[in-house]
Amino acid sequence: MEGAYRGWENCWGYGFTNGWATEMTLGGDDLTCPPGTGNTQEYDRYDVHDTNSSAPTVYQGCYKAIQGANDILEHADNCEGDKTVIAQMVAEAHFIRAASYFWLVRCHGEVPLITASQFDPSAIETNPSPVADIYNLIEEDLNAAISTLGDSRRNGEMGRPNKGTAQALLAEVYLQEAGWPLNKTEDYAKAADMAKTVIENRQKYGFDFEDSYDVLWENKDNGTNNNYNKEDIWVIPTSLDNGNANNAEIGYWAYPGEIGGWDVVFSEYTWFNEFPEGPRKDATFAYTVTSDQGKVWRWQDLKQAHPYYKKLMKNPDESTYYQYNSQVPVRQLRFSQTALTYAEAKARSGEPDDLAYEMLNTIRRRAGLPEYHGLSAADFAEKAYEERGWELAGEKVRWFDIERMGLNKLKEIIAKKDPKDNQPLHEVTEKDLTFPIPNHDVL
């Protein structure tokens, strides 16, 4: 079982415990990178090549997780032991495979659909499967996980899914399927129904809103409750005790060079300027940074002259602040996202109800913003979509939200780019909404 999870977590090798997955979402308007940064800049300029060095690490990690999950699913019947525990492990394997393919299909579109655990030379010649087929397997896997997972996480370990985790991920799957490229608009209702199930059972599953952004993004190596909070639906635990299990994203990867950082990503100008003022913006961005010698820089005075993401930096009060890595968990899905999925999907499938307004307005109140009332379904859906951007900025969500809305949405956000930020190298087309399969896999 641990080997299946391990595909997501090998800090300098593959998986999600580094910045590579976030770099792959630079096509969104929330993130940018310095000019002339090669592989990273390809995503920001919509000119991704199959030789890009960021994609293979995530691609490989997902397929390692899939291989491990396939092994469990194929051989579970031969295992001896507590049948209840074995059934839970099988359910977790279904979740792992579904989550991995969900990342792959959104990033690359058609990819090889591998469901056998044993390698056969014929697998080398496996053709990519249609996107619809991949989503069908994702749905089947998540429904299988939901049917067996318990309300609590096995052994109380945060890195494992419970029933609510699988339901919340399935809501995201339905939301994505409702948009580009499948455009199954009937899935908006399915997304709303599944998200509503999570919301209505949140106390049972251990999910809920946090009152403060300070709790959400404490980002200490030894933070409150080991850095977990009520909004954590799906996380990947990390540790400083094992080099392969470090989180190399929360650390120097997202720091400015003036304080020892690597200057990889920061906010686009337009995004920062349009971001609503209030406690959420204060928790999202670092307006100033301080070196270990006590020198303070305003973001405007940094070499890159962009606001950096505070939520991707360690807590300045942490003794290990000036360190390249951390053991902050990698957050893949949190309760606010599920709440906004419900709000948007409910409006796009009919009319927003009281629960949709409650979910959206709870998040806006926490952000110090006025509530919405009496909107049309179309206006409400757009407000919920917009709120997802602000609330989940820098969290590997915005790019996929743009992708599912299609080419016109991408052109709309490109048109708003500040001239000083990276610009597309060519006229964007639907082809630019996904990335080529990495060359190393093709070879």
PEQUIGI-V594408 format. One record per residue. N is the residue number from 1. RES is the residue in one letter. NEAR is the number of other C-alpha atoms within 10 Angstrom. Layout:
n | res | near
N | RES | NEAR
N | RES | NEAR
//
This chain:
n | res | near
1 | M | 14
2 | E | 9
3 | G | 15
4 | A | 24
5 | Y | 23
6 | R | 19
7 | G | 26
8 | W | 26
9 | E | 27
10 | N | 21
11 | C | 22
12 | W | 17
13 | G | 17
14 | Y | 25
15 | G | 27
16 | F | 26
17 | T | 31
18 | N | 26
19 | G | 22
20 | W | 21
21 | A | 21
22 | T | 19
23 | E | 23
24 | M | 23
25 | T | 23
26 | L | 27
27 | G | 27
28 | G | 26
29 | D | 25
30 | D | 26
31 | L | 26
32 | T | 25
33 | C | 23
34 | P | 17
35 | P | 16
36 | G | 10
37 | T | 11
38 | G | 11
39 | N | 18
40 | T | 26
41 | Q | 25
42 | E | 23
43 | Y | 24
44 | D | 26
45 | R | 21
46 | Y | 22
47 | D | 16
48 | V | 19
49 | H | 16
50 | D | 15
51 | T | 14
52 | N | 19
53 | S | 16
54 | S | 19
55 | A | 27
56 | P | 21
57 | T | 21
58 | V | 27
59 | Y | 23
60 | Q | 19
61 | G | 23
62 | C | 29
63 | Y | 22
64 | K | 22
65 | A | 27
66 | I | 30
67 | Q | 24
68 | G | 22
69 | A | 31
70 | N | 23
71 | D | 19
72 | I | 24
73 | L | 20
74 | E | 14
75 | H | 11
76 | A | 15
77 | D | 12
78 | N | 8
79 | C | 10
80 | E | 8
81 | G | 8
82 | D | 8
83 | K | 12
84 | T | 10
85 | V | 11
86 | I | 16
87 | A | 17
88 | Q | 19
89 | M | 22
90 | V | 25
91 | A | 28
92 | E | 31
93 | A | 28
94 | H | 27
95 | F | 32
96 | I | 30
97 | R | 27
98 | A | 29
99 | A | 22
100 | S | 23
101 | Y | 25
102 | F | 23
103 | W | 16
104 | L | 23
105 | V | 21
106 | R | 23
107 | C | 23
108 | H | 17
109 | G | 23
110 | E | 20
111 | V | 19
112 | P | 20
113 | L | 19
114 | I | 18
115 | T | 15
116 | A | 15
117 | S | 16
118 | Q | 11
119 | F | 10
120 | D | 8
121 | P | 8
122 | S | 7
123 | A | 13
124 | I | 12
125 | E | 9
126 | T | 12
127 | N | 11
128 | P | 14
129 | S | 15
130 | P | 14
131 | V | 18
132 | A | 15
133 | D | 12
134 | I | 23
135 | Y | 21
136 | N | 11
137 | L | 18
138 | I | 25
139 | E | 20
140 | E | 16
141 | D | 22
142 | L | 27
143 | N | 19
144 | A | 18
145 | A | 28
146 | I | 23
147 | S | 11
148 | T | 17
149 | L | 23
150 | G | 16
151 | D | 18
152 | S | 18
153 | R | 19
154 | R | 17
155 | N | 7
156 | G | 10
157 | E | 11
158 | M | 18
159 | G | 18
160 | R | 21
161 | P | 27
162 | N | 28
163 | K | 23
164 | G | 28
165 | T | 29
166 | A | 30
167 | Q | 24
168 | A | 27
169 | L | 27
170 | L | 27
171 | A | 28
172 | E | 25
173 | V | 22
174 | Y | 26
175 | L | 27
176 | Q | 26
177 | E | 23
178 | A | 23
179 | G | 20
180 | W | 20
181 | P | 18
182 | L | 13
183 | N | 16
184 | K | 14
185 | T | 18
186 | E | 15
187 | D | 21
188 | Y | 28
189 | A | 21
190 | K | 22
191 | A | 30
192 | A | 27
193 | D | 18
194 | M | 23
195 | A | 31
196 | K | 23
197 | T | 15
198 | V | 25
199 | I | 22
200 | E | 11
201 | N | 15
202 | R | 18
203 | Q | 12
204 | K | 12
205 | Y | 20
206 | G | 17
207 | F | 21
208 | D | 20
209 | F | 19
210 | E | 17
211 | D | 13
212 | S | 13
213 | Y | 17
214 | D | 15
215 | V | 16
216 | L | 19
217 | W | 21
218 | E | 23
219 | N | 29
220 | K | 22
221 | D | 23
222 | N | 13
223 | G | 16
224 | T | 12
225 | N | 7
226 | N | 14
227 | N | 19
228 | Y | 21
229 | N | 19
230 | K | 18
231 | E | 21
232 | D | 25
233 | I | 29
234 | W | 23
235 | V | 19
236 | I | 20
237 | P | 22
238 | T | 24
239 | S | 16
240 | L | 14
241 | D | 9
242 | N | 11
243 | G | 14
244 | N | 18
245 | A | 22
246 | N | 25
247 | N | 28
248 | A | 26
249 | E | 26
250 | I | 30
251 | G | 27
252 | Y | 24
253 | W | 22
254 | A | 24
255 | Y | 27
256 | P | 23
257 | G | 16
258 | E | 17
259 | I | 19
260 | G | 16
261 | G | 16
262 | W | 15
263 | D | 20
264 | V | 20
265 | V | 27
266 | F | 26
267 | S | 22
268 | E | 23
269 | Y | 22
270 | T | 16
271 | W | 20
272 | F | 21
273 | N | 10
274 | E | 9
275 | F | 17
276 | P | 15
277 | E | 13
278 | G | 12
279 | P | 15
280 | R | 21
281 | K | 21
282 | D | 16
283 | A | 19
284 | T | 24
285 | F | 19
286 | A | 19
287 | Y | 17
288 | T | 15
289 | V | 19
290 | T | 13
291 | S | 13
292 | D | 10
293 | Q | 7
294 | G | 9
295 | K | 10
296 | V | 14
297 | W | 15
298 | R | 14
299 | W | 18
300 | Q | 12
301 | D | 11
302 | L | 15
303 | K | 11
304 | Q | 18
305 | A | 13
306 | H | 24
307 | P | 22
308 | Y | 27
309 | Y | 22
310 | K | 25
311 | K | 23
312 | L | 24
313 | M | 25
314 | K | 29
315 | N | 21
316 | P | 15
317 | D | 10
318 | E | 14
319 | S | 11
320 | T | 15
321 | Y | 20
322 | Y | 18
323 | Q | 15
324 | Y | 20
325 | N | 25
326 | S | 26
327 | Q | 27
328 | V | 30
329 | P | 24
330 | V | 22
331 | R | 18
332 | Q | 16
333 | L | 21
334 | R | 23
335 | F | 23
336 | S | 23
337 | Q | 22
338 | T | 27
339 | A | 27
340 | L | 27
341 | T | 29
342 | Y | 34
343 | A | 31
344 | E | 30
345 | A | 30
346 | K | 26
347 | A | 24
348 | R | 23
349 | S | 19
350 | G | 13
351 | E | 18
352 | P | 22
353 | D | 12
354 | D | 10
355 | L | 16
356 | A | 25
357 | Y | 21
358 | E | 15
359 | M | 21
360 | L | 24
361 | N | 21
362 | T | 18
363 | I | 22
364 | R | 17
365 | R | 12
366 | R | 17
367 | A | 21
368 | G | 15
369 | L | 16
370 | P | 10
371 | E | 13
372 | Y | 13
373 | H | 10
374 | G | 9
375 | L | 13
376 | S | 12
377 | A | 18
378 | A | 15
379 | D | 13
380 | F | 24
381 | A | 25
382 | E | 15
383 | K | 18
384 | A | 23
385 | Y | 19
386 | E | 15
387 | E | 19
388 | R | 23
389 | G | 23
390 | W | 20
391 | E | 21
392 | L | 17
393 | A | 23
394 | G | 25
395 | E | 19
396 | K | 21
397 | V | 20
398 | R | 24
399 | W | 25
400 | F | 20
401 | D | 21
402 | I | 24
403 | E | 24
404 | R | 21
405 | M | 16
406 | G | 18
407 | L | 17
408 | N | 14
409 | K | 14
410 | L | 23
411 | K | 14
412 | E | 11
413 | I | 15
414 | I | 18
415 | A | 11
416 | K | 12
417 | K | 17
418 | D | 13
419 | P | 10
420 | K | 9
421 | D | 18
422 | N | 19
423 | Q | 16
424 | P | 17
425 | L | 11
426 | H | 9
427 | E | 8
428 | V | 17
429 | T | 13
430 | E | 13
431 | K | 11
432 | D | 18
433 | L | 23
434 | T | 18
435 | F | 22
436 | P | 19
437 | I | 23
438 | P | 20
439 | N | 14
440 | H | 12
441 | D | 11
442 | V | 10
443 | L | 6
//
